[in-house]
């Protein structure tokens, strides 16, 4: 009988100790990991908000493009989409030049070889290069009456520019007499253009009569040829 009591007491003590140990373990886990079970419960609810609100799955709004998650590489780094490269001029780019004559009101378009200095330039760099060209045009361009150039089209396949020219209309003059000396008047026949040291009496009679009546001179070239011929 004493043995049975001892065994019963030992078993009861074991159960009490086991219960106390389990309770202590739960308290220790709650101390070191507070709100562990609360967070898990909240996470479960947030993962399926439609169930909480009672809304049907088809009523949920789809993600927009901005809401979609960014792709990541295996190392966990975000991979950004590659930016589209800015087009540049190449040796194969078609180069079209339109020449506009502002004096005559005409225009002609030609295909030319792409200038080496333009190859590899972006649109902004090409605009800067053309701005410099306008400020410092070649002498051959100035002789043709060059005024300006503008970029009208730009892509990696085609570049088009427009050059504007204004031809100088030839000046007309008149040879007249003032105080026995030859003078040169402008197109209106009244405004003095220049004085000369050429005496009327030294010229041939026929030429004297023409000048006394007001001899027209068609161009500057003809004027300076006359001055060189009769100047002392």
PyMOL commands that set and color helices and strands:
alter all, ss='L'
color gray80, all
select helices_A, chain A and resi 2-32+36-46+49-53+57-59+116-118+123-135+139-143+200-202+205-213+220-230
alter helices_A, ss='H'
color red, helices_A
select strands_A, chain A and resi 94-101+106-112+146-154+158-165+173-178+181-185+192-199+215-217
alter strands_A, ss='S'
color yellow, strands_A
deselect
rebuild
show_as cartoon
